[in-house]
Amino acid sequence: MAKVTWADPAVQELDAIADYIALDKPEAAHQLVRQVLAAVERLRRFPQMGSLPVELRGLPYRQLVVPPCRVFYRIEKKVVYILHVVRGEQLVRRELFPA
């Protein structure tokens, strides 16, 4: 079983997405956070379950898609590092993902 560690940017990004959604639909924001946390929790048992992001081809990153979010992570040994959470329509800046 892998350990899951959240990087500060990922926590802040998820909070910002939820805050924006909560302006109009607070319950939808809570539901989204619950869905993201549940998906990330599954990485403990199945760290390879995420897909390889096309934008990050050749780099050791994976993603979980939890609409409207994409959760980017990296696996090192038995640790899954949650690095970024972005809206699905947002462009992914490759410079945020070092080789």
C-alpha positions in Angstrom: 0.0 0.0 0.0 1.4 3.4 -1.0 1.5 6.5 1.1 -0.2 9.7 -0.3 1.3 13.1 0.3 -0.3 16.3 -0.8 1.9 19.2 -1.9 0.9 22.7 -0.7 0.1 23.9 -4.3 -2.3 21.0 -4.8 -4.2 21.8 -1.6 -4.4 25.5 -2.4 -5.6 24.8 -6.0 -8.3 22.4 -4.8 -9.4 25.0 -2.2 -9.5 27.7 -4.8 -11.6 25.6 -7.2 -14.0 24.6 -4.4 -14.3 28.3 -3.2 -15.2 29.4 -6.7 -17.9 26.7 -7.2 -19.2 27.5 -3.7 -20.1 31.0 -4.7 -23.1 29.7 -6.5 -23.4 26.1 -5.4 -21.9 25.3 -1.9 -23.1 21.7 -1.9 -21.6 21.0 -5.3 -18.3 22.4 -4.0 -18.4 20.0 -1.0 -19.3 17.1 -3.3 -16.4 17.9 -5.6 -13.9 17.9 -2.8 -15.3 14.6 -1.5 -15.0 13.1 -4.9 -11.4 14.3 -5.4 -10.4 13.0 -1.9 -12.0 9.6 -2.6 -10.2 9.3 -5.9 -6.9 10.2 -4.4 -7.5 7.7 -1.5 -7.9 4.9 -4.1 -4.3 5.7 -5.2 -3.1 4.1 -1.9 -4.0 0.7 -3.3 -3.8 1.4 -7.0 -1.1 4.1 -7.6 -0.8 3.3 -11.3 -4.6 3.8 -12.0 -4.2 7.3 -13.4 -3.6 8.0 -17.1 -0.5 9.6 -18.6 -1.3 13.2 -19.5 -0.7 14.0 -23.1 0.8 17.4 -22.3 3.4 15.8 -20.1 4.5 13.1 -22.4 7.9 11.7 -21.5 7.7 12.9 -17.9 6.9 10.7 -14.9 3.5 12.2 -14.1 0.0 10.7 -14.0 -3.4 12.2 -13.7 -6.8 11.4 -12.3 -9.8 13.0 -13.9 -12.5 14.0 -11.5 -14.7 16.4 -13.6 -14.2 19.3 -13.7 -10.7 18.7 -12.2 -7.5 17.0 -13.2 -5.3 15.8 -10.3 -1.7 15.4 -11.3 0.6 13.2 -9.3 4.0 11.4 -9.3 4.9 8.1 -7.8 8.3 7.6 -6.1 8.9 4.3 -4.5 5.8 3.7 -2.3 4.8 7.4 -2.1 2.2 9.1 -4.3 2.8 12.9 -4.4 -0.3 14.9 -5.3 1.3 17.9 -7.0 -1.4 20.0 -8.7 -5.2 20.1 -9.1 -6.4 22.1 -12.1 -9.7 22.7 -13.9 -10.1 20.5 -16.9 -10.3 23.4 -19.4 -7.2 25.0 -18.0 -4.0 24.7 -20.0 -1.3 22.7 -18.3 2.0 24.6 -18.0 4.8 22.1 -18.5 7.2 24.2 -16.5 5.3 23.3 -13.3 6.4 19.7 -13.8 10.1 19.3 -13.6 11.8 16.3 -15.1 
